């Protein structure tokens, strides 16, 4: 076999192996998207009921709570950024990071200090590489987040907002995550988690202008709100984590699908080149044989005379 | 007045149980509370404890609920809990082991959680 042909064959083999791997990753991601979507759906009833309850307390009583009242001057904001632990997901992580950077820039222009909380190794690596301070970070669960993980993430945020600004607390919390719109569309967006705007929550809970009944609070409206709001934050963080996980798997699936397609194309091109090389080799051999034979024939013809 | 209420027992990551019931007893921070159809709208904080649901076909559903809320309006009752398990889902042996471990380590919350599980399973 000619050297040229051998090189092509070797490249085809290596690309075929890569294609097999990306194909497998594509299928794994596809099955995980479905699972993640199912988890998002399973968490919806809890989130919905909780939102309803928050609205009920918020509108049904005149309770003032640090988690619902806007500070007069916002000194410090916390930004929670959700990324994934692993890459190979196209622009998924860079989009989320870009959205967080834009938000941070906007907040800083408004004269606020920004504290960054990061979920996922990719986001953390981004900030560490630039030697920027990260208030807290978590990783290791971004593929399949559980409610316990969401609690872990939400706890320091709730603690930070309950603390006085003078003691290093924050006045508002923003969350940046990738919303799972559909299999093909995922958008990185930022959302203000706290302080809650009860009007927005109310709109979400009762879009048809449904009037909430006058609740009897047990033990009291303040206590209920005290217990309810951290749970609400946790549930929002949980939902964001789940959506982010679903988006990551969808992005991986898409990235791996195009990698598989590219590998297929590459194999096709390389096979063509290999065929041409083989053909050229054969043609050369034939012309060599023919050339040799006619040279021999000429020589014999000469000696006969 | 409707003779039954619709109950949804919802944990953070799934719907544990839903159906029609005639009476629901749950433990709030200020004591046990029983809700029957036609109760006034209520929103309460739940303690870790067993929840008993008397279904409209005469059966009883017991669940171990760890923290959460009870909300009742328009004959619809929702029990929201971070963790909730039906009595037949509870792994008694594991809960017993957990109780032993919590007792030796002096972990009060874990002990309470295991205790609630066992009591719910025993009913």
Interface residues (C-beta under 8 A of the other chain):
Chain A: X39 X42 X43 X45 X46 X49 X50 X52 X53 X56 X57 X146 X147 X150 X151 X212 X213 X214 X215 X216 X217 X218 X219 X223 X224 X227 X228 X231 X234 X235 X238
Chain B: X8 X10 X11 X12 X13 X14 X15 X28 X29 X30 X33 X40 X41 X42 X43 X44 X45 X68 X69 X70 X71 X73 X74 X78 X80 X82
